[in-house]
Structure formats: C-alpha cells, structure tokens
Amino acid sequence: MNVGNLGKLYKDGEVIIKSGEVGTCMYVVQEGDVDVCLEKDGQEIIVTQLHKGDFFGEMAIFEHELRSATVKAAGSVHVLTVDKSNLLRRIQEDPSLAFRIVQMLSHRLRDLNKRTVK
C-alpha cells in the first residue's frame, strides 16, 4: 500500500529488499522497525534491527553491487525511498547529511568488526 509520494507502508514480514537483487535506491525508516537478515547454512539469520530514523540499502547508491542482505518489515513499517539524485540534492541542501551518513556507516563497520573479531 502506497502512502502518497512520501513512502510505502509494509506489513509484518513483508520483504522490502532482497539479498542478491540489483538496487538503485536506499530507504529511511519513517515509522516502525525492520529486520536485516543474512542467509547462513540455508537459515535466515536476523543480524540487526533498524528503527525510526535509521537507513538501509545505501550501498546500492554508492556501489553498483547486488544487495548484500534481505530487509523485512518487523511489524507494520513505513519507509521512505531515496534514489541517488534525490540524495545528492539533499546533501547539497544540507551538507551535514553526508557527515551523518558516513558516521552511521562508520558505526556499522565498527560494530561488524567487534562481532567478527572475537
């Protein structure tokens, strides 16, 4: 179900992005939560949960690679879709947005390092 031009509402368990697909946009969680899942040994594992204000799918904007994870709605969730041209326009309007994105990516990388280097 679309919510105007401002985003889309997903139902519990509905896939927002699927691992292995080509991506052309990123998403911002406007309301609700999403589960980020990876497949390991044929099992789907939830690696993290994102909440209002968090973003995902950004690697598709910065790299031309396939989606690295599946993201599903954890309950009812409203997400905003942001394509590359809109992101670049918003960064021109508010350069601190670029800093916040890099800050979040750095935080995610540090978290991943902590989990894998034990």
N, CA, C and O atoms as a GROMACS GRO file, in nm:
protein
  472
    1MET      N    1   0.084  -0.117   0.000
    1MET     CA    2   0.000   0.000   0.000
    1MET      C    3   0.089   0.124   0.000
    1MET      O    4   0.174   0.138   0.088
    2ASN      N    5   0.071   0.213  -0.095
    2ASN     CA    6   0.150   0.335  -0.102
    2ASN      C    7   0.093   0.441  -0.010
    2ASN      O    8  -0.028   0.449   0.009
    3VAL      N    9   0.180   0.521   0.047
    3VAL     CA   10   0.139   0.630   0.134
    3VAL      C   11   0.179   0.759   0.063
    3VAL      O   12   0.283   0.819   0.094
    4GLY      N   13   0.097   0.801  -0.033
    4GLY     CA   14   0.128   0.921  -0.110
    4GLY      C   15   0.260   0.903  -0.184
    4GLY      O   16   0.298   0.792  -0.220
    5ASN      N   17   0.330   1.012  -0.207
    5ASN     CA   18   0.461   1.008  -0.271
    5ASN      C   19   0.572   1.004  -0.168
    5ASN      O   20   0.690   1.009  -0.204
    6LEU      N   21   0.538   0.995  -0.042
    6LEU     CA   22   0.637   1.006   0.064
    6LEU      C   23   0.692   0.874   0.111
    6LEU      O   24   0.780   0.872   0.198
    7GLY      N   25   0.645   0.764   0.060
    7GLY     CA   26   0.698   0.636   0.104
    7GLY      C   27   0.599   0.525   0.083
    7GLY      O   28   0.501   0.537   0.010
    8LYS      N   29   0.628   0.416   0.150
    8LYS     CA   30   0.544   0.298   0.136
    8LYS      C   31   0.527   0.230   0.271
    8LYS      O   32   0.619   0.227   0.352
    9LEU      N   33   0.410   0.176   0.292
    9LEU     CA   34   0.378   0.102   0.414
    9LEU      C   35   0.393  -0.047   0.384
    9LEU      O   36   0.337  -0.097   0.287
   10TYR      N   37   0.469  -0.118   0.468
   10TYR     CA   38   0.489  -0.261   0.455
   10TYR      C   39   0.427  -0.331   0.575
   10TYR      O   40   0.429  -0.279   0.686
   11LYS      N   41   0.371  -0.449   0.550
   11LYS     CA   42   0.311  -0.530   0.656
   11LYS      C   43   0.416  -0.620   0.719
   11LYS      O   44   0.522  -0.644   0.660
   12ASP      N   45   0.387  -0.669   0.838
   12ASP     CA   46   0.478  -0.757   0.912
   12ASP      C   47   0.527  -0.871   0.823
   12ASP      O   48   0.447  -0.943   0.763
   13GLY      N   49   0.659  -0.888   0.816
   13GLY     CA   50   0.719  -0.996   0.741
   13GLY      C   51   0.738  -0.969   0.593
   13GLY      O   52   0.804  -1.047   0.524
   14GLU      N   53   0.683  -0.860   0.544
   14GLU     CA   54   0.695  -0.828   0.401
   14GLU      C   55   0.839  -0.788   0.368
   14GLU      O   56   0.901  -0.711   0.441
   15VAL      N   57   0.891  -0.842   0.257
   15VAL     CA   58   1.027  -0.812   0.214
   15VAL      C   59   1.032  -0.674   0.149
   15VAL      O   60   0.954  -0.644   0.059
   16ILE      N   61   1.124  -0.591   0.197
   16ILE     CA   62   1.145  -0.458   0.140
   16ILE      C   63   1.255  -0.463   0.036
   16ILE      O   64   1.238  -0.413  -0.075
   17ILE      N   65   1.368  -0.524   0.070
   17ILE     CA   66   1.473  -0.553  -0.028
   17ILE      C   67   1.519  -0.697  -0.008
   17ILE      O   68   1.512  -0.751   0.103
   18LYS      N   69   1.566  -0.757  -0.116
   18LYS     CA   70   1.608  -0.898  -0.111
   18LYS      C   71   1.754  -0.910  -0.149
   18LYS      O   72   1.799  -0.850  -0.247
   19SER      N   73   1.826  -0.987  -0.071
   19SER     CA   74   1.967  -1.014  -0.098
   19SER      C   75   1.982  -1.069  -0.240
   19SER      O   76   1.904  -1.153  -0.284
   20GLY      N   77   2.085  -1.019  -0.310
   20GLY     CA   78   2.112  -1.067  -0.444
   20GLY      C   79   2.046  -0.987  -0.554
   20GLY      O   80   2.080  -1.003  -0.671
   21GLU      N   81   1.951  -0.901  -0.520
   21GLU     CA   82   1.886  -0.817  -0.620
   21GLU      C   83   1.970  -0.693  -0.649
   21GLU      O   84   2.052  -0.650  -0.568
   22VAL      N   85   1.947  -0.636  -0.766
   22VAL     CA   86   2.010  -0.509  -0.802
   22VAL      C   87   1.934  -0.398  -0.730
   22VAL      O   88   1.811  -0.396  -0.730
   23GLY      N   89   2.009  -0.305  -0.670
   23GLY     CA   90   1.945  -0.194  -0.600
   23GLY      C   91   1.979  -0.062  -0.665
   23GLY      O   92   2.090  -0.042  -0.714
   24THR      N   93   1.882   0.029  -0.665
   24THR     CA   94   1.904   0.162  -0.721
   24THR      C   95   1.868   0.272  -0.624
   24THR      O   96   1.875   0.390  -0.658
   25CYS      N   97   1.830   0.235  -0.502
   25CYS     CA   98   1.789   0.336  -0.405
   25CYS      C   99   1.819   0.288  -0.263
   25CYS      O  100   1.854   0.173  -0.240
   26MET      N  101   1.805   0.381  -0.170
   26MET     CA  102   1.817   0.347  -0.028
   26MET      C  103   1.683   0.378   0.037
   26MET      O  104   1.593   0.434  -0.026
   27TYR      N  105   1.671   0.342   0.163
   27TYR     CA  106   1.545   0.358   0.235
   27TYR      C  107   1.572   0.420   0.372
   27TYR      O  108   1.677   0.399   0.432
   28VAL      N  109   1.474   0.497   0.419
   28VAL     CA  110   1.480   0.555   0.553
   28VAL      C  111   1.355   0.508   0.627
   28VAL      O  112   1.244   0.524   0.577
   29VAL      N  113   1.374   0.452   0.746
   29VAL     CA  114   1.261   0.406   0.827
   29VAL      C  115   1.191   0.529   0.886
   29VAL      O  116   1.250   0.603   0.964
   30GLN      N  117   1.066   0.550   0.848
   30GLN     CA  118   0.988   0.663   0.898
   30GLN      C  119   0.910   0.627   1.025
   30GLN      O  120   0.899   0.708   1.117
   31GLU      N  121   0.858   0.505   1.028
   31GLU     CA  122   0.784   0.454   1.144
   31GLU      C  123   0.802   0.303   1.148
   31GLU      O  124   0.802   0.238   1.044
   32GLY      N  125   0.817   0.248   1.268
   32GLY     CA  126   0.827   0.104   1.284
   32GLY      C  127   0.970   0.055   1.283
   32GLY      O  128   1.065   0.132   1.299
   33ASP      N  129   0.985  -0.077   1.265
   33ASP     CA  130   1.115  -0.143   1.270
   33ASP      C  131   1.130  -0.237   1.151
   33ASP      O  132   1.032  -0.286   1.096
   34VAL      N  133   1.255  -0.261   1.112
   34VAL     CA  134   1.285  -0.359   1.007
   34VAL      C  135   1.394  -0.453   1.056
   34VAL      O  136   1.481  -0.414   1.134
   35ASP      N  137   1.390  -0.577   1.010
   35ASP     CA  138   1.493  -0.676   1.041
   35ASP      C  139   1.585  -0.689   0.920
   35ASP      O  140   1.539  -0.705   0.807
   36VAL      N  141   1.716  -0.682   0.945
   36VAL     CA  142   1.817  -0.704   0.842
   36VAL      C  143   1.863  -0.848   0.857
   36VAL      O  144   1.911  -0.889   0.963
   37CYS      N  145   1.848  -0.926   0.750
   37CYS     CA  146   1.872  -1.070   0.756
   37CYS      C  147   1.977  -1.113   0.655
   37CYS      O  148   1.985  -1.061   0.544
   38LEU      N  149   2.058  -1.210   0.696
   38LEU     CA  150   2.155  -1.277   0.609
   38LEU      C  151   2.125  -1.425   0.609
   38LEU      O  152   2.070  -1.478   0.706
   39GLU      N  153   2.162  -1.491   0.501
   39GLU     CA  154   2.144  -1.636   0.495
   39GLU      C  155   2.275  -1.705   0.531
   39GLU      O  156   2.381  -1.671   0.478
   40LYS      N  157   2.266  -1.801   0.622
   40LYS     CA  158   2.384  -1.878   0.663
   40LYS      C  159   2.343  -2.024   0.677
   40LYS      O  160   2.251  -2.056   0.752
   41ASP      N  161   2.412  -2.110   0.605
   41ASP     CA  162   2.383  -2.254   0.607
   41ASP      C  163   2.235  -2.282   0.580
   41ASP      O  164   2.175  -2.369   0.643
   42GLY      N  165   2.177  -2.209   0.485
   42GLY     CA  166   2.038  -2.230   0.448
   42GLY      C  167   1.937  -2.171   0.544
   42GLY      O  168   1.817  -2.183   0.522
   43GLN      N  169   1.984  -2.108   0.650
   43GLN     CA  170   1.896  -2.046   0.750
   43GLN      C  171   1.903  -1.895   0.739
   43GLN      O  172   2.010  -1.840   0.713
   44GLU      N  173   1.792  -1.829   0.758
   44GLU     CA  174   1.789  -1.684   0.758
   44GLU      C  175   1.814  -1.636   0.902
   44GLU      O  176   1.742  -1.673   0.994
   45ILE      N  177   1.917  -1.553   0.918
   45ILE     CA  178   1.956  -1.502   1.049
   45ILE      C  179   1.934  -1.352   1.054
   45ILE      O  180   1.977  -1.279   0.965
   46ILE      N  181   1.866  -1.304   1.159
   46ILE     CA  182   1.850  -1.160   1.178
   46ILE      C  183   1.979  -1.108   1.240
   46ILE      O  184   2.016  -1.147   1.350
   47VAL      N  185   2.048  -1.019   1.167
   47VAL     CA  186   2.175  -0.967   1.216
   47VAL      C  187   2.158  -0.836   1.292
   47VAL      O  188   2.239  -0.803   1.378
   48THR      N  189   2.053  -0.762   1.261
   48THR     CA  190   2.025  -0.640   1.336
   48THR      C  191   1.882  -0.595   1.308
   48THR      O  192   1.818  -0.639   1.212
   49GLN      N  193   1.836  -0.508   1.392
   49GLN     CA  194   1.705  -0.446   1.371
   49GLN      C  195   1.726  -0.296   1.364
   49GLN      O  196   1.798  -0.237   1.445
   50LEU      N  197   1.662  -0.234   1.266
   50LEU     CA  198   1.671  -0.089   1.248
   50LEU      C  199   1.539  -0.026   1.287
   50LEU      O  200   1.433  -0.088   1.277
   51HIS      N  201   1.546   0.100   1.330
   51HIS     CA  202   1.430   0.169   1.386
   51HIS      C  203   1.409   0.304   1.316
   51HIS      O  204   1.482   0.340   1.225
   52LYS      N  205   1.310   0.374   1.362
   52LYS     CA  206   1.275   0.505   1.306
   52LYS      C  207   1.400   0.593   1.296
   52LYS      O  208   1.475   0.609   1.392
   53GLY      N  209   1.421   0.650   1.176
   53GLY     CA  210   1.535   0.737   1.152
   53GLY      C  211   1.656   0.666   1.094
   53GLY      O  212   1.745   0.731   1.039
   54ASP      N  213   1.660   0.532   1.107
   54ASP     CA  214   1.771   0.455   1.050
   54ASP      C  215   1.751   0.441   0.900
   54ASP      O  216   1.639   0.455   0.849
   55PHE      N  217   1.859   0.414   0.829
   55PHE     CA  218   1.851   0.393   0.685
   55PHE      C  219   1.918   0.262   0.648
   55PHE      O  220   1.998   0.207   0.724
   56PHE      N  221   1.883   0.211   0.530
   56PHE     CA  222   1.942   0.087   0.480
   56PHE      C  223   1.937   0.088   0.328
   56PHE      O  224   1.864   0.166   0.267
   57GLY      N  225   2.016   0.000   0.268
   57GLY     CA  226   2.019  -0.010   0.123
   57GLY      C  227   2.108   0.094   0.057
   57GLY      O  228   2.108   0.108  -0.065
   58GLU      N  229   2.184   0.169   0.139
   58GLU     CA  230   2.265   0.279   0.087
   58GLU      C  231   2.379   0.233  -0.002
   58GLU      O  232   2.426   0.308  -0.087
   59MET      N  233   2.425   0.110   0.016
   59MET     CA  234   2.537   0.061  -0.065
   59MET      C  235   2.499   0.060  -0.213
   59MET      O  236   2.587   0.072  -0.299
   60ALA      N  237   2.371   0.044  -0.245
   60ALA     CA  238   2.326   0.045  -0.384
   60ALA      C  239   2.349   0.181  -0.449
   60ALA      O  240   2.366   0.190  -0.571
   61ILE      N  241   2.348   0.287  -0.370
   61ILE     CA  242   2.371   0.420  -0.424
   61ILE      C  243   2.520   0.445  -0.444
   61ILE      O  244   2.559   0.511  -0.541
   62PHE      N  245   2.602   0.394  -0.355
   62PHE     CA  246   2.746   0.421  -0.360
   62PHE      C  247   2.823   0.320  -0.446
   62PHE      O  248   2.931   0.351  -0.497
   63GLU      N  249   2.769   0.201  -0.460
   63GLU     CA  250   2.834   0.096  -0.538
   63GLU      C  251   2.731   0.033  -0.631
   63GLU      O  252   2.611   0.036  -0.602
   64HIS      N  253   2.775  -0.021  -0.740
   64HIS     CA  254   2.684  -0.091  -0.831
   64HIS      C  255   2.697  -0.240  -0.807
   64HIS      O  256   2.737  -0.316  -0.896
   65GLU      N  257   2.662  -0.282  -0.688
   65GLU     CA  258   2.670  -0.422  -0.648
   65GLU      C  259   2.530  -0.473  -0.614
   65GLU      O  260   2.437  -0.395  -0.599
   66LEU      N  261   2.518  -0.603  -0.602
   66LEU     CA  262   2.391  -0.662  -0.563
   66LEU      C  263   2.365  -0.637  -0.415
   66LEU      O  264   2.458  -0.617  -0.337
   67ARG      N  265   2.239  -0.639  -0.376
   67ARG     CA  266   2.202  -0.622  -0.235
   67ARG      C  267   2.271  -0.730  -0.152
   67ARG      O  268   2.275  -0.846  -0.192
   68SER      N  269   2.326  -0.690  -0.038
   68SER     CA  270   2.402  -0.784   0.045
   68SER      C  271   2.318  -0.849   0.154
   68SER      O  272   2.362  -0.944   0.218
   69ALA      N  273   2.196  -0.799   0.176
   69ALA     CA  274   2.110  -0.853   0.282
   69ALA      C  275   1.965  -0.841   0.240
   69ALA      O  276   1.930  -0.765   0.149
   70THR      N  277   1.882  -0.916   0.307
   70THR     CA  278   1.738  -0.904   0.291
   70THR      C  279   1.687  -0.821   0.408
   70THR      O  280   1.730  -0.840   0.522
   71VAL      N  281   1.596  -0.729   0.381
   71VAL     CA  282   1.536  -0.646   0.486
   71VAL      C  283   1.386  -0.667   0.482
   71VAL      O  284   1.322  -0.653   0.378
   72LYS      N  285   1.330  -0.700   0.600
   72LYS     CA  286   1.187  -0.729   0.612
   72LYS      C  287   1.124  -0.639   0.718
   72LYS      O  288   1.190  -0.596   0.813
   73ALA      N  289   0.997  -0.612   0.700
   73ALA     CA  290   0.921  -0.538   0.800
   73ALA      C  291   0.906  -0.622   0.926
   73ALA      O  292   0.871  -0.740   0.919
   74ALA      N  293   0.932  -0.562   1.041
   74ALA     CA  294   0.912  -0.627   1.171
   74ALA      C  295   0.790  -0.559   1.232
   74ALA      O  296   0.803  -0.468   1.315
   75GLY      N  297   0.674  -0.603   1.193
   75GLY     CA  298   0.551  -0.533   1.226
   75GLY      C  299   0.520  -0.438   1.111
   75GLY      O  300   0.581  -0.446   1.005
   76SER      N  301   0.427  -0.350   1.132
   76SER     CA  302   0.393  -0.251   1.031
   76SER      C  303   0.503  -0.146   1.027
   76SER      O  304   0.544  -0.094   1.130
   77VAL      N  305   0.551  -0.114   0.906
   77VAL     CA  306   0.660  -0.018   0.894
   77VAL      C  307   0.636   0.072   0.772
   77VAL      O  308   0.588   0.028   0.668
   78HIS      N  309   0.671   0.198   0.789
   78HIS     CA  310   0.661   0.295   0.681
   78HIS      C  311   0.803   0.339   0.646
   78HIS      O  312   0.876   0.387   0.732
   79VAL      N  313   0.841   0.322   0.518
   79VAL     CA  314   0.975   0.360   0.475
   79VAL      C  315   0.969   0.459   0.359
   79VAL      O  316   0.878   0.455   0.276
   80LEU      N  317   1.066   0.546   0.357
   80LEU     CA  318   1.082   0.643   0.251
   80LEU      C  319   1.190   0.592   0.156
   80LEU      O  320   1.296   0.549   0.201
   81THR      N  321   1.165   0.597   0.027
   81THR     CA  322   1.262   0.556  -0.074
   81THR      C  323   1.338   0.679  -0.122
   81THR      O  324   1.278   0.782  -0.152
   82VAL      N  325   1.470   0.667  -0.129
   82VAL     CA  326   1.555   0.778  -0.173
   82VAL      C  327   1.648   0.728  -0.283
   82VAL      O  328   1.729   0.639  -0.261
   83ASP      N  329   1.635   0.787  -0.403
   83ASP     CA  330   1.726   0.747  -0.511
   83ASP      C  331   1.850   0.837  -0.508
   83ASP      O  332   1.855   0.934  -0.432
   84LYS      N  333   1.947   0.806  -0.591
   84LYS     CA  334   2.076   0.875  -0.590
   84LYS      C  335   2.061   1.025  -0.617
   84LYS      O  336   2.123   1.106  -0.547
   85SER      N  337   1.981   1.063  -0.715
   85SER     CA  338   1.968   1.205  -0.747
   85SER      C  339   1.903   1.283  -0.633
   85SER      O  340   1.943   1.396  -0.604
   86ASN      N  341   1.805   1.223  -0.567
   86ASN     CA  342   1.742   1.290  -0.451
   86ASN      C  343   1.839   1.301  -0.335
   86ASN      O  344   1.842   1.402  -0.265
   87LEU      N  345   1.920   1.196  -0.313
   87LEU     CA  346   2.018   1.201  -0.205
   87LEU      C  347   2.120   1.311  -0.231
   87LEU      O  348   2.152   1.390  -0.141
   88LEU      N  349   2.173   1.317  -0.352
   88LEU     CA  350   2.271   1.421  -0.385
   88LEU      C  351   2.213   1.561  -0.372
   88LEU      O  352   2.280   1.653  -0.325
   89ARG      N  353   2.088   1.577  -0.412
   89ARG     CA  354   2.021   1.707  -0.397
   89ARG      C  355   2.008   1.745  -0.250
   89ARG      O  356   2.033   1.859  -0.212
   90ARG      N  357   1.968   1.648  -0.167
   90ARG     CA  358   1.952   1.674  -0.023
   90ARG      C  359   2.087   1.707   0.042
   90ARG      O  360   2.093   1.791   0.132
   91ILE      N  361   2.195   1.640  -0.003
   91ILE     CA  362   2.327   1.668   0.052
   91ILE      C  363   2.371   1.809   0.014
   91ILE      O  364   2.434   1.878   0.094
   92GLN      N  365   2.338   1.853  -0.107
   92GLN     CA  366   2.370   1.991  -0.146
   92GLN      C  367   2.294   2.091  -0.060
   92GLN      O  368   2.347   2.196  -0.025
   93GLU      N  369   2.170   2.058  -0.026
   93GLU     CA  370   2.088   2.145   0.059
   93GLU      C  371   2.136   2.144   0.203
   93GLU      O  372   2.131   2.246   0.271
   94ASP      N  373   2.182   2.029   0.250
   94ASP     CA  374   2.226   2.013   0.388
   94ASP      C  375   2.350   1.924   0.392
   94ASP      O  376   2.339   1.803   0.409
   95PRO      N  377   2.470   1.985   0.377
   95PRO     CA  378   2.593   1.905   0.374
   95PRO      C  379   2.616   1.820   0.499
   95PRO      O  380   2.688   1.720   0.492
   96SER      N  381   2.556   1.856   0.611
   96SER     CA  382   2.574   1.774   0.732
   96SER      C  383   2.510   1.636   0.715
   96SER      O  384   2.544   1.544   0.789
   97LEU      N  385   2.420   1.622   0.620
   97LEU     CA  386   2.359   1.491   0.592
   97LEU      C  387   2.466   1.391   0.549
   97LEU      O  388   2.462   1.276   0.592
   98ALA      N  389   2.561   1.434   0.466
   98ALA     CA  390   2.670   1.345   0.424
   98ALA      C  391   2.750   1.299   0.544
   98ALA      O  392   2.788   1.182   0.553
   99PHE      N  393   2.778   1.391   0.637
   99PHE     CA  394   2.852   1.355   0.757
   99PHE      C  395   2.775   1.251   0.839
   99PHE      O  396   2.834   1.155   0.887
  100ARG      N  397   2.644   1.270   0.854
  100ARG     CA  398   2.563   1.176   0.932
  100ARG      C  399   2.561   1.038   0.867
  100ARG      O  400   2.562   0.936   0.937
  101ILE      N  401   2.558   1.033   0.734
  101ILE     CA  402   2.560   0.904   0.664
  101ILE      C  403   2.694   0.835   0.687
  101ILE      O  404   2.697   0.716   0.720
  102VAL      N  405   2.804   0.907   0.670
  102VAL     CA  406   2.937   0.849   0.692
  102VAL      C  407   2.951   0.805   0.838
  102VAL      O  408   3.009   0.700   0.865
  103GLN      N  409   2.900   0.884   0.930
  103GLN     CA  410   2.906   0.850   1.072
  103GLN      C  411   2.833   0.718   1.098
  103GLN      O  412   2.884   0.633   1.171
  104MET      N  413   2.715   0.701   1.040
  104MET     CA  414   2.638   0.577   1.059
  104MET      C  415   2.712   0.459   0.995
  104MET      O  416   2.717   0.351   1.054
  105LEU      N  417   2.768   0.478   0.876
  105LEU     CA  418   2.841   0.370   0.811
  105LEU      C  419   2.963   0.330   0.892
  105LEU      O  420   2.995   0.211   0.904
  106SER      N  421   3.032   0.428   0.949
  106SER     CA  422   3.147   0.401   1.035
  106SER      C  423   3.105   0.321   1.159
  106SER      O  424   3.173   0.227   1.199
  107HIS      N  425   2.992   0.359   1.218
  107HIS     CA  426   2.940   0.288   1.335
  107HIS      C  427   2.908   0.143   1.300
  107HIS      O  428   2.939   0.051   1.376
  108ARG      N  429   2.846   0.122   1.183
  108ARG     CA  430   2.813  -0.015   1.141
  108ARG      C  431   2.939  -0.098   1.118
  108ARG      O  432   2.943  -0.215   1.155
  109LEU      N  433   3.040  -0.037   1.059
  109LEU     CA  434   3.166  -0.108   1.036
  109LEU      C  435   3.234  -0.145   1.167
  109LEU      O  436   3.285  -0.256   1.182
  110ARG      N  437   3.234  -0.053   1.263
  110ARG     CA  438   3.293  -0.080   1.394
  110ARG      C  439   3.217  -0.193   1.464
  110ARG      O  440   3.279  -0.281   1.523
  111ASP      N  441   3.084  -0.191   1.456
  111ASP     CA  442   3.002  -0.298   1.514
  111ASP      C  443   3.035  -0.433   1.451
  111ASP      O  444   3.051  -0.533   1.521
  112LEU      N  445   3.046  -0.434   1.319
  112LEU     CA  446   3.079  -0.558   1.249
  112LEU      C  447   3.216  -0.610   1.291
  112LEU      O  448   3.233  -0.730   1.312
  113ASN      N  449   3.313  -0.521   1.302
  113ASN     CA  450   3.447  -0.560   1.346
  113ASN      C  451   3.444  -0.622   1.485
  113ASN      O  452   3.511  -0.722   1.510
  114LYS      N  453   3.368  -0.562   1.576
  114LYS     CA  454   3.358  -0.616   1.713
  114LYS      C  455   3.297  -0.755   1.713
  114LYS      O  456   3.339  -0.841   1.790
  115ARG      N  457   3.198  -0.777   1.627
  115ARG     CA  458   3.130  -0.907   1.625
  115ARG      C  459   3.214  -1.015   1.558
  115ARG      O  460   3.203  -1.133   1.594
  116THR      N  461   3.299  -0.978   1.463
  116THR     CA  462   3.373  -1.080   1.389
  116THR      C  463   3.512  -1.105   1.445
  116THR      O  464   3.572  -1.209   1.416
  117VAL      N  465   3.565  -1.013   1.525
  117VAL     CA  466   3.699  -1.030   1.582
  117VAL      C  467   3.682  -1.061   1.731
  117VAL      O  468   3.692  -0.973   1.816
  118LYS      N  469   3.658  -1.189   1.759
  118LYS     CA  470   3.638  -1.230   1.898
  118LYS      C  471   3.734  -1.338   1.932
  118LYS      O  472   3.734  -1.387   2.045
   0.00000   0.00000   0.00000
